[in-house]
């Protein structure tokens, strides 16, 4: 029987970043055996799939046994068709799906297709987002296209390509620093390094079925995400803010609460956050200690206005408990979101000079008292 849910990896990056080149290399790795590849192309004539390998009627059989599908219509229909093929025996095994987006794409609709369909959510789980950045043109692309900034901001892994063509080490270092400022929680890899192999890139998820273990810190990108946002995004002074106009709009921050929370509190917070700012929320990832059952952490994941059905881990993977929510967003009022979280949680979740006043009036509403 199929081993559901099947992990889905999204490979994105702006035009010319080298997605197809990397994909061809990764498909030769045994870690991607029994992998289906969906190529989400732009335009009336599909040609990118012809660059992956030899194609026949929209299905590509690679020499190592991987199965690749090109998109023939809607992404949801393609994913559903893969499940139907697997259940009827037309596909013997399906260990993973890789979706390569068009270079101009905002990754959010692709992630929403995987996370939001009531049938697909039972068959698939979003494992992670891998974003390629061209070392030669990455800086100018980020300046000119907000889609490129979103691709970086939503990534679990960032792969810098064409580094061998950059002669100025300082410019390459500046690009890496800029990528780190946009997304402090993502691992940044060089496409030429051995570390950028299939297993390292695609296994971004919280829970690894092969080891039956969960790595919360890695999944949340906590260590980097906890850095002070102003430092990460404005450490280059006025010139940085002027030239990198898209970058400064992206914020990454973490909400913490040390004690178990009732599910109703989390539900209220997420509902208010998504209803008010869902269009600005690039990604939200979190693990929660519930008052109703503290022994089994609740995992939440959202992309813009879509909240993936919460899942439960069988046990805590380490000694750390409590609630940790990592938010990556565009133009999100961080102070208001923190106060909203405080109001839902019932006690202050952050250090503040006026902690008592914040506890009494967490949303800063005139005349409000608990």
C-alpha positions as a Markdown table, in Angstrom:
| # | Residue | x | y | z |
|---|---|---|---|---|
| 1 | Unk | 0.0 | 0.0 | 0.0 |
| 2 | Unk | 1.2 | 3.6 | -0.6 |
| 3 | Unk | 3.1 | 5.2 | 2.2 |
| 4 | Unk | 1.0 | 8.4 | 2.7 |
| 5 | Unk | 1.5 | 11.3 | 3.2 |
| 6 | Unk | 4.0 | 11.7 | 0.4 |
| 7 | Unk | 6.5 | 14.5 | 0.9 |
| 8 | Unk | 6.5 | 17.4 | -1.6 |
| 9 | Unk | 9.5 | 19.6 | -2.2 |
| 10 | Unk | 9.1 | 22.9 | -4.1 |
| 11 | Unk | 12.1 | 24.0 | -6.2 |
| 12 | Unk | 11.9 | 27.7 | -7.1 |
| 13 | Unk | 14.1 | 30.6 | -8.2 |
| 14 | Unk | 14.0 | 33.4 | -10.6 |
| 15 | Unk | 14.5 | 33.0 | -14.4 |
| 16 | Unk | 18.0 | 31.8 | -15.3 |
| 17 | Unk | 18.9 | 30.7 | -11.8 |
| 18 | Unk | 19.6 | 27.2 | -12.9 |
| 19 | Unk | 16.7 | 25.2 | -11.5 |
| 20 | Unk | 16.6 | 22.6 | -14.4 |
| 21 | Unk | 20.4 | 22.1 | -14.2 |
| 22 | Unk | 20.2 | 21.4 | -10.5 |
| 23 | Unk | 17.2 | 19.2 | -10.9 |
| 24 | Unk | 18.9 | 17.0 | -13.5 |
| 25 | Unk | 21.9 | 16.6 | -11.1 |
| 26 | Unk | 19.7 | 15.8 | -8.1 |
| 27 | Unk | 17.7 | 13.2 | -10.0 |
| 28 | Unk | 20.8 | 11.1 | -10.4 |
| 29 | Unk | 21.1 | 10.9 | -6.6 |
| 30 | Unk | 19.7 | 7.8 | -4.9 |
| 31 | Unk | 17.9 | 10.0 | -2.3 |
| 32 | Unk | 15.5 | 11.0 | -5.1 |
| 33 | Unk | 14.7 | 7.4 | -6.3 |
| 34 | Unk | 11.0 | 7.0 | -7.0 |
| 35 | Unk | 10.5 | 10.7 | -7.3 |
| 36 | Unk | 7.9 | 12.4 | -9.5 |
| 37 | Unk | 8.8 | 15.8 | -10.9 |
| 38 | Unk | 6.1 | 18.3 | -11.9 |
| 39 | Unk | 7.3 | 21.2 | -14.0 |
| 40 | Unk | 5.1 | 24.2 | -13.6 |
| 41 | Unk | 5.7 | 26.2 | -16.8 |
| 42 | Unk | 4.7 | 29.6 | -18.0 |
| 43 | Unk | 3.3 | 30.0 | -21.5 |
| 44 | Unk | 1.3 | 28.1 | -24.1 |
| 45 | Unk | 4.2 | 25.9 | -25.3 |
| 46 | Unk | 5.8 | 23.7 | -22.6 |
| 47 | Unk | 9.5 | 23.1 | -23.2 |
| 48 | Unk | 11.2 | 22.9 | -19.8 |
| 49 | Unk | 10.2 | 19.3 | -19.3 |
| 50 | Unk | 12.1 | 18.4 | -22.5 |
| 51 | Unk | 15.3 | 19.6 | -20.8 |
| 52 | Unk | 14.9 | 17.2 | -17.9 |
| 53 | Unk | 15.1 | 14.0 | -19.8 |
| 54 | Unk | 13.5 | 12.2 | -22.7 |
| 55 | Unk | 9.7 | 12.7 | -22.6 |
| 56 | Unk | 6.8 | 10.7 | -23.9 |
| 57 | Unk | 3.2 | 11.8 | -23.7 |
| 58 | Unk | 3.9 | 14.0 | -20.6 |
| 59 | Unk | 5.5 | 11.1 | -18.6 |
| 60 | Unk | 9.3 | 10.8 | -18.4 |
| 61 | Unk | 10.9 | 7.5 | -17.2 |
| 62 | Unk | 14.5 | 8.1 | -16.1 |
| 63 | Unk | 17.1 | 5.5 | -16.3 |
| 64 | Unk | 17.3 | 5.3 | -12.5 |
| 65 | Unk | 13.6 | 4.6 | -12.2 |
| 66 | Unk | 12.4 | 8.1 | -11.3 |
| 67 | Unk | 9.0 | 9.1 | -12.7 |
| 68 | Unk | 8.6 | 12.7 | -13.9 |
| 69 | Unk | 5.3 | 14.2 | -14.9 |
| 70 | Unk | 4.9 | 17.5 | -16.7 |
| 71 | Unk | 1.9 | 19.7 | -15.9 |
| 72 | Unk | -1.0 | 19.1 | -18.3 |
| 73 | Unk | -3.5 | 21.5 | -16.8 |
| 74 | Unk | -4.1 | 22.3 | -13.1 |
| 75 | Unk | -1.5 | 21.4 | -10.5 |
| 76 | Unk | -4.1 | 19.9 | -8.2 |
| 77 | Unk | -5.4 | 17.6 | -11.0 |
| 78 | Unk | -1.8 | 16.5 | -11.7 |
| 79 | Unk | -1.2 | 15.7 | -8.0 |
| 80 | Unk | -4.5 | 13.8 | -7.8 |
| 81 | Unk | -3.7 | 11.9 | -10.9 |
| 82 | Unk | -0.4 | 10.7 | -9.4 |
| 83 | Unk | -2.3 | 9.4 | -6.3 |
| 84 | Unk | -4.7 | 7.6 | -8.5 |
| 85 | Unk | -1.9 | 6.0 | -10.5 |
| 86 | Unk | -0.2 | 4.9 | -7.3 |
| 87 | Unk | -3.4 | 3.4 | -5.9 |
| 88 | Unk | -4.2 | 1.5 | -9.1 |
| 89 | Unk | -0.7 | 0.1 | -9.5 |
| 90 | Unk | 0.2 | 2.1 | -12.6 |
| 91 | Unk | 3.1 | 3.5 | -10.5 |
| 92 | Unk | 4.8 | 1.0 | -8.4 |
| 93 | Unk | 6.3 | 3.4 | -5.9 |
| 94 | Unk | 6.2 | 7.1 | -5.2 |
| 95 | Unk | 8.6 | 8.3 | -2.6 |
| 96 | Unk | 8.5 | 12.1 | -3.2 |
| 97 | Unk | 7.2 | 14.8 | -5.5 |
| 98 | Unk | 9.3 | 17.7 | -6.6 |
| 99 | Unk | 7.5 | 20.7 | -8.1 |
| 100 | Unk | 9.7 | 23.0 | -10.2 |
| 101 | Unk | 8.0 | 26.4 | -10.4 |
| 102 | Unk | 8.3 | 28.9 | -13.3 |
| 103 | Unk | 10.9 | 31.5 | -12.6 |
| 104 | Unk | 8.4 | 34.4 | -12.4 |
| 105 | Unk | 6.2 | 32.6 | -9.8 |
| 106 | Unk | 5.3 | 33.6 | -6.3 |
| 107 | Unk | 5.7 | 30.2 | -4.6 |
| 108 | Unk | 2.6 | 30.8 | -2.4 |
| 109 | Unk | -0.1 | 29.4 | -4.8 |
| 110 | Unk | 1.9 | 26.2 | -5.3 |
| 111 | Unk | 2.3 | 25.7 | -1.5 |
| 112 | Unk | -1.4 | 26.4 | -1.1 |
| 113 | Unk | -2.3 | 23.8 | -3.7 |
| 114 | Unk | -0.5 | 21.2 | -1.7 |
| 115 | Unk | -1.7 | 22.3 | 1.8 |
| 116 | Unk | -5.2 | 23.4 | 1.1 |
| 117 | Unk | -7.0 | 20.8 | -1.0 |
| 118 | Unk | -9.1 | 18.6 | 1.4 |
| 119 | Unk | -8.2 | 15.4 | -0.5 |
| 120 | Unk | -4.6 | 16.1 | -1.3 |
| 121 | Unk | -3.8 | 17.1 | 2.3 |
| 122 | Unk | -4.4 | 13.4 | 3.2 |
| 123 | Unk | -2.0 | 12.2 | 0.5 |
| 124 | Unk | 0.7 | 14.8 | 0.6 |
| 125 | Unk | 2.7 | 16.9 | 3.1 |
| 126 | Unk | 4.7 | 19.9 | 2.3 |
| 127 | Unk | 8.3 | 19.0 | 3.1 |
| 128 | Unk | 10.1 | 22.2 | 2.1 |
| 129 | Unk | 11.0 | 25.0 | -0.3 |
| 130 | Unk | 14.4 | 25.1 | -2.1 |
| 131 | Unk | 15.2 | 28.4 | -3.8 |
| 132 | Unk | 18.0 | 29.0 | -6.3 |
| 133 | Unk | 19.7 | 32.4 | -6.6 |
| 134 | Unk | 22.0 | 33.3 | -9.4 |
| 135 | Unk | 25.3 | 34.6 | -8.0 |
| 136 | Unk | 25.9 | 36.8 | -11.1 |
| 137 | Unk | 22.5 | 38.6 | -11.3 |
| 138 | Unk | 21.0 | 37.8 | -7.9 |
| 139 | Unk | 21.4 | 41.3 | -6.5 |
| 140 | Unk | 19.9 | 43.1 | -9.4 |
| 141 | Unk | 17.1 | 40.6 | -9.6 |
| 142 | Unk | 16.2 | 41.1 | -5.9 |
| 143 | Unk | 16.2 | 44.9 | -6.5 |
| 144 | Unk | 13.9 | 44.7 | -9.5 |
| 145 | Unk | 11.4 | 41.9 | -8.7 |
| 146 | Unk | 9.6 | 41.4 | -5.4 |
| 147 | Unk | 8.7 | 37.8 | -6.5 |
| 148 | Unk | 12.4 | 37.0 | -6.2 |
| 149 | Unk | 12.5 | 38.4 | -2.7 |
| 150 | Unk | 9.4 | 36.2 | -1.8 |
| 151 | Unk | 11.1 | 33.2 | -3.3 |
| 152 | Unk | 14.1 | 33.7 | -0.9 |
| 153 | Unk | 12.0 | 34.6 | 2.1 |
| 154 | Unk | 9.8 | 31.5 | 1.8 |
| 155 | Unk | 12.8 | 29.1 | 1.4 |
| 156 | Unk | 14.0 | 26.4 | 3.8 |
| 157 | Unk | 17.1 | 26.0 | 1.7 |
| 158 | Unk | 18.8 | 28.7 | -0.5 |
| 159 | Unk | 21.2 | 27.4 | -3.2 |
| 160 | Unk | 23.5 | 30.0 | -4.7 |
| 161 | Unk | 24.4 | 29.0 | -8.3 |
| 162 | Unk | 27.1 | 30.2 | -10.8 |
| 163 | Unk | 29.5 | 31.2 | -8.0 |
| 164 | Unk | 32.4 | 30.0 | -10.2 |
| 165 | Unk | 31.5 | 32.9 | -12.6 |
| 166 | Unk | 31.9 | 35.6 | -9.9 |
| 167 | Unk | 35.4 | 37.0 | -9.8 |
| 168 | Unk | 34.7 | 39.5 | -7.0 |
| 169 | Unk | 34.6 | 37.6 | -3.6 |
| 170 | Unk | 33.3 | 40.7 | -1.9 |
| 171 | Unk | 30.2 | 40.9 | -4.1 |
| 172 | Unk | 29.5 | 37.2 | -3.5 |
| 173 | Unk | 29.8 | 37.8 | 0.3 |
| 174 | Unk | 27.5 | 40.8 | 0.1 |
| 175 | Unk | 24.9 | 38.7 | -1.8 |
| 176 | Unk | 25.1 | 36.0 | 0.9 |
| 177 | Unk | 24.7 | 38.6 | 3.6 |
| 178 | Unk | 21.7 | 40.0 | 1.9 |
| 179 | Unk | 20.1 | 36.6 | 1.5 |
| 180 | Unk | 20.7 | 36.0 | 5.2 |
| 181 | Unk | 19.0 | 39.3 | 6.0 |
| 182 | Unk | 15.9 | 38.4 | 4.0 |
| 183 | Unk | 15.7 | 34.9 | 5.4 |
| 184 | Unk | 17.8 | 34.3 | 8.6 |
| 185 | Unk | 16.3 | 30.9 | 9.1 |
| 186 | Unk | 17.3 | 29.2 | 5.9 |
| 187 | Unk | 20.5 | 27.2 | 5.2 |
| 188 | Unk | 22.6 | 28.8 | 2.4 |
| 189 | Unk | 24.5 | 26.4 | 0.2 |
| 190 | Unk | 26.7 | 26.6 | -2.8 |
| 191 | Unk | 25.4 | 24.7 | -5.8 |
| 192 | Unk | 28.9 | 23.3 | -6.4 |
| 193 | Unk | 29.5 | 22.0 | -3.0 |
| 194 | Unk | 29.0 | 18.3 | -2.1 |
| 195 | Unk | 26.7 | 19.5 | 0.7 |
| 196 | Unk | 24.1 | 20.6 | -1.9 |
| 197 | Unk | 23.1 | 17.0 | -2.5 |
| 198 | Unk | 19.6 | 15.7 | -2.8 |
| 199 | Unk | 19.3 | 14.5 | 0.7 |
| 200 | Unk | 20.5 | 17.7 | 2.2 |
| 201 | Unk | 18.3 | 19.8 | 0.0 |
| 202 | Unk | 14.9 | 18.1 | -0.1 |
| 203 | Unk | 14.6 | 16.7 | 3.4 |
| 204 | Unk | 13.6 | 20.0 | 5.1 |
| 205 | Unk | 10.5 | 18.7 | 6.9 |
| 206 | Unk | 9.9 | 18.5 | 10.6 |
| 207 | Unk | 9.4 | 14.7 | 10.7 |
| 208 | Unk | 11.6 | 12.2 | 8.9 |
| 209 | Unk | 9.7 | 8.9 | 8.2 |
| 210 | Unk | 13.0 | 7.1 | 7.7 |
| 211 | Unk | 14.3 | 7.9 | 11.1 |
| 212 | Unk | 11.0 | 8.4 | 12.8 |
| 213 | Unk | 12.5 | 11.6 | 14.4 |
| 214 | Unk | 11.6 | 15.3 | 14.5 |
| 215 | Unk | 14.1 | 18.1 | 14.4 |
| 216 | Unk | 12.1 | 21.1 | 15.6 |
| 217 | Unk | 15.0 | 23.6 | 15.7 |
| 218 | Unk | 16.1 | 22.9 | 12.2 |
| 219 | Unk | 12.6 | 23.0 | 10.8 |
| 220 | Unk | 11.8 | 26.3 | 12.5 |
| 221 | Unk | 15.2 | 27.8 | 11.7 |
| 222 | Unk | 15.0 | 29.0 | 15.2 |
| 223 | Unk | 18.6 | 30.1 | 16.0 |
| 224 | Unk | 18.8 | 32.5 | 13.0 |
| 225 | Unk | 15.1 | 33.5 | 13.3 |
| 226 | Unk | 15.6 | 34.7 | 16.8 |
| 227 | Unk | 18.1 | 37.3 | 15.8 |
| 228 | Unk | 17.0 | 40.9 | 16.3 |
| 229 | Unk | 15.1 | 41.8 | 13.1 |
| 230 | Unk | 16.3 | 45.4 | 13.0 |
| 231 | Unk | 19.9 | 44.3 | 13.1 |
| 232 | Unk | 19.5 | 41.7 | 10.4 |
| 233 | Unk | 17.8 | 44.0 | 8.0 |
| 234 | Unk | 19.3 | 47.4 | 8.7 |
| 235 | Unk | 22.9 | 46.7 | 9.6 |
| 236 | Unk | 24.1 | 48.3 | 6.4 |
| 237 | Unk | 22.6 | 51.7 | 7.2 |
| 238 | Unk | 20.8 | 54.1 | 5.0 |
| 239 | Unk | 22.3 | 52.9 | 1.7 |
| 240 | Unk | 21.1 | 49.3 | 2.4 |
| 241 | Unk | 17.5 | 50.5 | 3.0 |
| 242 | Unk | 17.6 | 52.7 | -0.1 |
| 243 | Unk | 18.9 | 50.2 | -2.6 |
| 244 | Unk | 17.2 | 47.1 | -1.2 |
| 245 | Unk | 13.7 | 48.4 | -1.1 |
| 246 | Unk | 12.0 | 45.0 | -1.3 |
| 247 | Unk | 14.2 | 43.4 | 1.4 |
| 248 | Unk | 13.4 | 45.8 | 4.2 |
| 249 | Unk | 9.7 | 44.9 | 3.9 |
| 250 | Unk | 10.3 | 41.3 | 4.9 |
| 251 | Unk | 10.4 | 40.5 | 8.6 |
| 252 | Unk | 11.2 | 37.2 | 10.4 |
| 253 | Unk | 10.5 | 36.9 | 14.1 |
| 254 | Unk | 9.6 | 34.3 | 16.7 |
| 255 | Unk | 6.8 | 34.2 | 19.2 |
| 256 | Unk | 7.4 | 32.2 | 22.3 |
| 257 | Unk | 5.4 | 31.1 | 25.3 |
| 258 | Unk | 6.9 | 28.9 | 28.1 |
| 259 | Unk | 3.7 | 27.2 | 29.3 |
| 260 | Unk | 1.0 | 25.0 | 27.8 |
| 261 | Unk | -1.7 | 26.9 | 26.0 |
| 262 | Unk | -5.4 | 25.8 | 25.4 |
| 263 | Unk | -6.2 | 25.0 | 21.8 |
| 264 | Unk | -8.8 | 27.8 | 21.9 |
| 265 | Unk | -6.1 | 30.4 | 22.5 |
| 266 | Unk | -4.0 | 29.2 | 19.6 |
| 267 | Unk | -7.2 | 29.0 | 17.4 |
| 268 | Unk | -8.2 | 32.6 | 18.2 |
| 269 | Unk | -4.7 | 34.0 | 17.6 |
| 270 | Unk | -4.2 | 32.2 | 14.2 |
| 271 | Unk | -7.7 | 33.1 | 13.1 |
| 272 | Unk | -7.3 | 36.8 | 13.9 |
| 273 | Unk | -3.8 | 36.9 | 12.4 |
| 274 | Unk | -4.7 | 35.2 | 9.2 |
| 275 | Unk | -8.0 | 37.2 | 8.8 |
| 276 | Unk | -6.2 | 40.5 | 9.2 |
| 277 | Unk | -2.8 | 39.9 | 7.6 |
| 278 | Unk | -3.1 | 36.7 | 5.7 |
| 279 | Unk | -2.1 | 38.4 | 2.4 |
| 280 | Unk | 1.2 | 39.6 | 4.1 |
| 281 | Unk | 2.0 | 36.3 | 5.7 |
| 282 | Unk | 4.6 | 34.4 | 3.5 |
| 283 | Unk | 5.0 | 31.5 | 5.9 |
| 284 | Unk | 4.2 | 30.6 | 9.5 |
| 285 | Unk | 5.7 | 27.5 | 11.1 |
| 286 | Unk | 5.2 | 26.5 | 14.7 |
| 287 | Unk | 5.1 | 23.9 | 17.4 |
| 288 | Unk | 2.8 | 24.2 | 20.4 |
| 289 | Unk | 2.4 | 22.6 | 23.8 |
| 290 | Unk | -1.3 | 22.2 | 24.3 |
| 291 | Unk | -2.9 | 22.3 | 27.8 |
| 292 | Unk | -5.3 | 19.6 | 26.7 |
| 293 | Unk | -2.4 | 17.1 | 26.0 |
| 294 | Unk | 1.0 | 18.5 | 26.8 |
| 295 | Unk | 2.8 | 15.2 | 25.9 |
| 296 | Unk | 2.1 | 15.5 | 22.2 |
| 297 | Unk | 3.1 | 18.7 | 20.5 |
| 298 | Unk | 0.8 | 20.3 | 17.9 |
| 299 | Unk | 2.4 | 21.4 | 14.6 |
| 300 | Unk | 1.0 | 24.3 | 12.6 |
| 301 | Unk | 2.0 | 25.6 | 9.2 |
| 302 | Unk | 0.4 | 28.4 | 7.2 |
| 303 | Unk | 1.1 | 30.1 | 3.8 |
| 304 | Unk | -0.7 | 33.5 | 3.4 |
| 305 | Unk | -4.4 | 33.0 | 4.3 |
| 306 | Unk | -4.2 | 29.2 | 4.2 |
| 307 | Unk | -3.7 | 27.2 | 7.4 |
| 308 | Unk | -2.6 | 23.6 | 6.9 |
| 309 | Unk | -4.7 | 21.2 | 9.1 |
| 310 | Unk | -2.7 | 21.0 | 12.4 |
| 311 | Unk | -0.9 | 17.8 | 13.0 |
| 312 | Unk | 0.3 | 16.0 | 16.2 |
| 313 | Unk | 3.7 | 14.5 | 16.8 |
| 314 | Unk | 3.7 | 11.3 | 18.8 |
| 315 | Unk | 6.1 | 12.8 | 21.4 |
| 316 | Unk | 8.4 | 15.8 | 22.0 |
| 317 | Unk | 11.7 | 15.3 | 20.2 |
| 318 | Unk | 13.7 | 17.1 | 22.9 |
| 319 | Unk | 13.5 | 18.6 | 26.4 |
| 320 | Unk | 12.3 | 22.0 | 25.3 |
| 321 | Unk | 8.6 | 22.6 | 25.7 |
| 322 | Unk | 6.2 | 25.5 | 25.2 |
| 323 | Unk | 5.1 | 27.3 | 22.1 |
| 324 | Unk | 7.4 | 28.5 | 19.3 |
| 325 | Unk | 5.9 | 30.3 | 16.2 |
| 326 | Unk | 8.2 | 31.6 | 13.5 |
| 327 | Unk | 6.6 | 34.2 | 11.1 |
| 328 | Unk | 8.0 | 35.4 | 7.8 |
| 329 | Unk | 6.0 | 38.2 | 6.4 |
| 330 | Unk | 5.9 | 41.4 | 4.2 |
| 331 | Unk | 4.9 | 44.7 | 5.9 |
| 332 | Unk | 3.6 | 42.9 | 9.0 |
| 333 | Unk | 3.3 | 45.1 | 12.1 |
| 334 | Unk | 5.5 | 43.1 | 14.5 |
| 335 | Unk | 4.6 | 44.9 | 17.7 |
| 336 | Unk | 0.8 | 44.5 | 17.0 |
| 337 | Unk | 1.2 | 40.8 | 16.3 |
| 338 | Unk | 3.2 | 40.3 | 19.5 |
| 339 | Unk | 0.5 | 42.1 | 21.5 |
| 340 | Unk | -2.2 | 40.0 | 19.7 |
| 341 | Unk | -0.3 | 36.8 | 20.8 |
| 342 | Unk | 0.0 | 38.1 | 24.3 |
| 343 | Unk | -3.8 | 38.7 | 24.4 |
| 344 | Unk | -4.5 | 35.3 | 23.2 |
| 345 | Unk | -2.0 | 33.5 | 25.4 |
| 346 | Unk | -3.2 | 35.5 | 28.5 |
| 347 | Unk | 0.3 | 36.4 | 29.7 |
| 348 | Unk | 3.2 | 38.4 | 28.2 |
| 349 | Unk | 5.3 | 36.3 | 25.8 |
| 350 | Unk | 8.1 | 38.9 | 25.3 |
| 351 | Unk | 10.3 | 41.0 | 27.5 |
| 352 | Unk | 9.1 | 44.6 | 27.5 |
| 353 | Unk | 10.0 | 47.6 | 29.7 |
| 354 | Unk | 6.3 | 48.0 | 30.6 |
| 355 | Unk | 5.4 | 44.4 | 31.1 |
| 356 | Unk | 2.6 | 45.0 | 33.6 |
| 357 | Unk | 0.9 | 47.6 | 31.4 |
| 358 | Unk | 1.2 | 45.2 | 28.4 |
| 359 | Unk | -0.4 | 42.4 | 30.4 |
| 360 | Unk | -3.3 | 44.8 | 31.4 |
| 361 | Unk | -3.8 | 46.1 | 27.8 |
| 362 | Unk | -2.1 | 43.8 | 25.3 |
| 363 | Unk | -3.5 | 45.4 | 22.2 |
| 364 | Unk | -2.9 | 49.0 | 23.3 |
| 365 | Unk | -6.6 | 49.9 | 23.1 |
| 366 | Unk | -7.5 | 53.1 | 24.8 |
| 367 | Unk | -9.7 | 52.5 | 27.9 |
| 368 | Unk | -9.2 | 48.7 | 27.7 |
| 369 | Unk | -8.6 | 46.7 | 30.9 |
| 370 | Unk | -8.7 | 43.0 | 31.7 |
